[in-house]
Amino acid sequence: MDDARLAAARAETLAGRGNGDQAIRFDLEQRGIEAAAVEQALANLEPEAARAAALVRRLGRTAKTAAQLRRKGFSEDSLESAIGAAIAAGGA
């Protein structure tokens, strides 16, 4: 399997498991996948903010959810968009 197909398949799997772009990028880079293939795989996923919003709807809009998504590699921008700035920062 070439890098592009491996990157796309692995990115889809990790996104399906609730991982954010940072965690997916790290996983693919650790597998030695070329940077261009990593970026293309990420670009082909549903936007990270939309994935974060879906998880928030399922898990609830809480500081605990924000912490969980942060651990799963979601960006601060995606967290703030999905859950709200005060909660994402650890308040409320």
Backbone as ProteinMPNN parsed JSONL, in Angstrom:
{"seq_chain_A": "MDDARLAAARAETLAGRGNGDQAIRFDLEQRGIEAAAVEQALANLEPEAARAAALVRRLGRTAKTAAQLRRKGFSEDSLESAIGAAIAAGGA", "coords_chain_A": {"N_chain_A": [[0.86, -1.178, 0.0], [0.587, 2.217, -0.819], [1.947, 5.325, 0.539], [0.009, 7.423, 0.507], [-2.503, 6.123, 0.358], [-2.365, 4.526, 2.665], [-2.139, 6.539, 4.609], [-4.605, 7.868, 4.258], [-6.465, 5.822, 4.901], [-5.727, 5.185, 7.551], [-6.066, 7.671, 8.802], [-8.848, 8.027, 8.528], [-9.726, 5.896, 10.13], [-8.716, 6.635, 12.676], [-9.996, 9.128, 13.035], [-12.601, 8.221, 13.133], [-12.526, 6.986, 15.572], [-12.634, 9.073, 17.241], [-10.497, 10.873, 17.361], [-8.585, 13.909, 17.194], [-7.142, 16.225, 14.78], [-4.43, 16.77, 15.464], [-3.588, 14.5, 16.928], [-3.976, 12.551, 14.996], [-2.215, 13.412, 12.987], [0.218, 13.123, 14.387], [0.284, 10.313, 14.798], [0.411, 9.371, 12.128], [2.813, 10.533, 11.257], [4.594, 9.247, 12.978], [4.566, 6.76, 11.849], [6.122, 7.108, 9.718], [5.132, 8.295, 7.449], [5.056, 10.321, 4.592], [5.06, 13.893, 4.705], [3.393, 15.359, 2.916], [1.47, 13.454, 2.201], [0.309, 13.016, 4.674], [-0.878, 15.529, 5.21], [-2.688, 15.652, 3.085], [-4.363, 13.506, 3.684], [-5.517, 14.425, 6.073], [-6.843, 16.662, 5.083], [-8.837, 15.461, 3.64], [-10.602, 14.503, 5.484], [-13.651, 14.869, 7.439], [-14.169, 18.193, 8.577], [-12.259, 19.14, 11.444], [-13.497, 20.703, 13.473], [-16.198, 20.11, 13.085], [-16.219, 17.389, 13.678], [-15.523, 17.534, 16.371], [-17.744, 18.937, 17.365], [-19.771, 17.032, 16.979], [-18.965, 15.063, 18.777], [-19.212, 16.491, 21.169], [-21.973, 16.883, 21.226], [-22.728, 14.252, 21.7], [-21.37, 13.569, 24.091], [-21.786, 15.634, 25.88], [-21.813, 19.056, 26.966], [-19.419, 19.912, 28.659], [-16.757, 20.673, 31.026], [-15.301, 18.382, 31.466], [-15.687, 16.944, 29.09], [-14.381, 18.695, 27.351], [-11.749, 18.431, 28.285], [-11.312, 15.745, 27.68], [-11.493, 15.761, 24.86], [-9.345, 17.425, 24.302], [-7.221, 15.794, 25.14], [-7.478, 13.892, 23.175], [-6.423, 15.089, 20.984], [-7.593, 17.355, 19.752], [-7.744, 20.659, 18.433], [-7.423, 23.854, 20.107], [-9.006, 25.824, 18.939], [-11.006, 24.29, 17.681], [-12.152, 23.119, 19.923], [-13.142, 25.379, 21.292], [-14.983, 26.278, 19.424], [-16.785, 24.14, 19.365], [-17.573, 23.731, 22.012], [-17.531, 26.016, 23.514], [-15.879, 28.931, 24.649], [-15.403, 29.513, 27.434], [-15.795, 27.068, 28.785], [-14.001, 25.393, 27.422], [-11.615, 26.528, 28.19], [-11.45, 25.704, 30.746], [-13.082, 26.815, 32.605], [-16.371, 27.4, 34.036]], "CA_chain_A": [[0.0, 0.0, 0.0], [1.407, 3.427, -0.85], [1.776, 6.247, 1.674], [-1.237, 8.189, 0.43], [-3.627, 5.248, 0.708], [-2.211, 4.179, 4.075], [-2.46, 7.734, 5.396], [-6.051, 8.108, 4.177], [-7.167, 4.777, 5.638], [-5.42, 5.323, 8.98], [-6.701, 8.91, 9.262], [-10.281, 7.733, 8.655], [-9.894, 5.03, 11.301], [-8.485, 7.421, 13.891], [-11.08, 10.111, 13.152], [-13.766, 7.444, 13.559], [-12.341, 6.68, 16.997], [-12.766, 10.302, 18.013], [-9.241, 11.609, 17.481], [-8.447, 15.184, 16.499], [-6.103, 16.301, 13.749], [-3.085, 16.711, 16.039], [-3.303, 13.101, 17.249], [-3.889, 11.819, 13.729], [-0.947, 13.823, 12.368], [1.297, 12.496, 15.151], [0.276, 8.878, 14.492], [0.886, 9.154, 10.76], [4.234, 10.888, 11.207], [5.331, 8.183, 13.657], [4.616, 5.631, 10.92], [7.05, 7.47, 8.662], [4.406, 8.708, 6.252], [5.485, 11.596, 4.035], [4.261, 15.033, 5.172], [2.353, 15.711, 1.938], [0.413, 12.442, 2.312], [-0.36, 13.282, 5.954], [-1.724, 16.716, 5.046], [-3.783, 15.313, 2.17], [-5.289, 12.643, 4.434], [-6.252, 15.292, 6.994], [-7.72, 17.521, 4.286], [-9.957, 14.666, 3.141], [-11.505, 14.174, 6.592], [-14.625, 15.874, 7.859], [-13.434, 19.201, 9.346], [-12.063, 18.821, 12.859], [-14.515, 21.381, 14.292], [-17.453, 19.353, 12.95], [-16.049, 16.141, 14.448], [-15.569, 17.918, 17.786], [-19.136, 19.277, 17.691], [-20.524, 15.776, 17.067], [-18.599, 14.423, 20.049], [-19.807, 17.288, 22.252], [-23.406, 16.547, 21.273], [-22.869, 12.918, 22.272], [-20.798, 13.462, 25.433], [-22.244, 16.725, 26.74], [-21.042, 20.304, 26.911], [-18.838, 20.06, 29.991], [-15.3, 20.796, 31.109], [-14.768, 17.021, 31.34], [-15.662, 16.654, 27.655], [-13.307, 19.511, 26.77], [-10.48, 17.797, 28.646], [-11.209, 14.501, 26.921], [-11.19, 16.096, 23.467], [-7.97, 17.949, 24.285], [-6.343, 14.618, 25.199], [-7.614, 13.164, 21.913], [-5.717, 15.812, 19.934], [-8.355, 18.404, 19.097], [-7.165, 21.987, 18.606], [-8.163, 24.775, 20.974], [-10.035, 26.477, 18.115], [-12.115, 23.345, 17.506], [-12.804, 22.985, 21.224], [-13.913, 26.597, 21.559], [-16.104, 26.295, 18.49], [-17.742, 23.081, 19.69], [-18.014, 23.645, 23.408], [-17.585, 27.347, 24.109], [-14.576, 29.375, 25.132], [-15.267, 29.419, 28.888], [-15.657, 25.662, 29.184], [-12.764, 24.877, 26.821], [-10.494, 27.053, 28.97], [-11.471, 25.105, 32.069], [-14.033, 27.506, 33.466], [-17.771, 26.953, 34.05]], "C_chain_A": [[0.901, 1.234, 0.0], [1.067, 4.346, 0.329], [0.434, 6.974, 1.662], [-2.433, 7.335, 0.838], [-3.559, 4.84, 2.177], [-2.609, 5.354, 4.959], [-3.961, 7.98, 5.413], [-6.823, 7.094, 5.015], [-6.961, 4.928, 7.144], [-6.089, 6.573, 9.554], [-8.194, 8.702, 9.463], [-10.555, 6.901, 9.904], [-9.764, 5.834, 12.591], [-9.56, 8.475, 14.099], [-12.351, 9.417, 13.63], [-13.719, 7.057, 15.026], [-12.37, 7.929, 17.864], [-11.487, 11.08, 18.216], [-9.283, 12.9, 16.678], [-7.27, 15.154, 15.54], [-4.693, 16.178, 14.314], [-2.701, 15.262, 16.346], [-3.148, 12.273, 15.979], [-2.57, 12.133, 13.034], [0.227, 13.129, 13.068], [1.405, 11.006, 14.815], [0.86, 8.605, 13.107], [2.371, 9.472, 10.625], [5.091, 9.816, 11.874], [5.463, 6.933, 12.795], [5.522, 5.931, 9.723], [6.381, 7.895, 7.365], [4.83, 10.125, 5.869], [4.515, 12.719, 4.413], [3.138, 15.392, 4.205], [1.192, 14.731, 2.01], [-0.376, 12.632, 3.605], [-1.333, 14.44, 5.796], [-2.907, 16.431, 4.129], [-4.821, 14.454, 2.895], [-6.133, 13.47, 5.398], [-7.242, 16.174, 6.242], [-8.953, 16.772, 3.794], [-10.949, 14.264, 4.228], [-12.58, 15.241, 6.741], [-13.852, 16.905, 8.682], [-13.4, 18.872, 10.842], [-13.133, 19.46, 13.746], [-15.851, 20.647, 14.232], [-17.373, 18.039, 13.716], [-16.124, 16.434, 15.943], [-17.007, 18.221, 18.207], [-19.986, 18.019, 17.83], [-20.215, 15.056, 18.376], [-19.199, 15.167, 21.237], [-21.299, 16.998, 22.364], [-23.613, 15.191, 21.951], [-22.447, 12.863, 23.747], [-21.284, 14.526, 26.409], [-21.28, 17.889, 26.715], [-20.489, 20.622, 28.297], [-17.326, 20.241, 29.912], [-14.647, 19.417, 30.964], [-14.677, 16.615, 29.87], [-14.545, 17.432, 26.976], [-11.95, 18.885, 27.059], [-10.261, 16.51, 27.852], [-10.833, 14.788, 25.464], [-9.78, 16.66, 23.327], [-6.976, 16.791, 24.295], [-6.362, 13.83, 23.892], [-7.049, 13.949, 20.721], [-6.507, 16.837, 19.166], [-7.718, 19.76, 19.401], [-8.039, 22.835, 19.537], [-9.275, 25.471, 20.188], [-11.246, 25.565, 17.935], [-12.879, 23.166, 18.81], [-13.685, 24.193, 21.515], [-15.141, 26.674, 20.664], [-17.192, 25.31, 18.914], [-18.352, 23.212, 21.072], [-18.133, 24.991, 24.088], [-16.268, 27.69, 24.77], [-14.394, 29.195, 26.635], [-15.048, 27.988, 29.343], [-14.346, 25.087, 28.664], [-11.551, 25.327, 27.614], [-10.472, 26.488, 30.392], [-12.404, 25.783, 33.042], [-15.388, 26.81, 33.417], [-17.91, 25.5, 34.325]], "O_chain_A": [[1.878, 1.283, 0.747], [0.058, 4.172, 1.011], [-0.202, 7.119, 2.706], [-3.289, 7.796, 1.593], [-4.583, 4.811, 2.859], [-3.331, 5.183, 5.941], [-4.53, 8.27, 6.466], [-7.733, 7.465, 5.756], [-7.91, 4.813, 7.919], [-6.618, 6.539, 10.665], [-8.751, 9.152, 10.465], [-11.502, 7.17, 10.644], [-10.601, 5.726, 13.487], [-9.994, 8.694, 15.23], [-13.093, 9.969, 14.443], [-14.756, 6.827, 15.649], [-12.157, 7.858, 19.075], [-11.393, 11.875, 19.151], [-9.925, 12.981, 15.63], [-6.506, 14.19, 15.494], [-3.842, 15.537, 13.697], [-1.581, 14.85, 16.043], [-2.286, 11.397, 15.902], [-1.887, 11.231, 12.55], [1.124, 12.608, 12.407], [2.502, 10.502, 14.576], [1.698, 7.719, 12.938], [3.101, 8.749, 9.946], [6.185, 9.509, 11.4], [6.38, 6.136, 12.995], [5.668, 5.103, 8.824], [6.999, 7.857, 6.301], [4.945, 11.007, 6.72], [3.301, 12.518, 4.438], [2.03, 15.702, 4.644], [0.037, 15.141, 1.891], [-1.59, 12.43, 3.63], [-2.489, 14.34, 6.207], [-4.011, 16.918, 4.373], [-6.024, 14.66, 2.73], [-7.336, 13.239, 5.524], [-8.355, 16.405, 6.715], [-9.997, 17.38, 3.557], [-12.022, 13.741, 3.925], [-12.446, 16.359, 6.244], [-12.949, 16.523, 9.427], [-14.379, 18.394, 11.416], [-13.624, 18.819, 14.676], [-16.559, 20.574, 15.236], [-18.351, 17.621, 14.336], [-16.722, 15.666, 16.698], [-17.439, 17.809, 19.283], [-20.838, 17.95, 18.716], [-21.114, 14.501, 19.008], [-19.644, 14.545, 22.201], [-21.83, 16.881, 23.468], [-24.576, 15.012, 22.696], [-23.088, 12.191, 24.555], [-21.204, 14.343, 27.624], [-20.085, 17.725, 26.472], [-21.011, 21.477, 29.013], [-16.704, 19.997, 28.878], [-13.559, 19.304, 30.4], [-13.691, 16.005, 29.456], [-13.841, 16.893, 26.122], [-11.096, 18.817, 26.176], [-9.148, 16.229, 27.407], [-9.955, 14.131, 24.905], [-9.101, 16.395, 22.336], [-6.0, 16.803, 23.545], [-5.378, 13.178, 23.541], [-7.184, 13.516, 19.576], [-6.146, 17.171, 18.037], [-7.212, 19.979, 20.501], [-9.226, 22.565, 19.723], [-10.366, 25.684, 20.716], [-12.386, 26.02, 18.027], [-14.106, 23.071, 18.809], [-14.833, 24.049, 21.934], [-16.214, 27.088, 21.104], [-18.381, 25.617, 18.829], [-19.509, 22.85, 21.284], [-18.771, 25.1, 25.135], [-15.621, 26.836, 25.377], [-13.327, 28.763, 27.071], [-14.201, 27.73, 30.198], [-13.654, 24.371, 29.387], [-10.564, 24.597, 27.705], [-9.551, 26.78, 31.156], [-12.507, 25.364, 34.195], [-15.522, 25.744, 32.817], [-19.027, 24.984, 34.368]]}, "name": "protein", "num_of_chains": 1, "seq": "MDDARLAAARAETLAGRGNGDQAIRFDLEQRGIEAAAVEQALANLEPEAARAAALVRRLGRTAKTAAQLRRKGFSEDSLESAIGAAIAAGGA"}
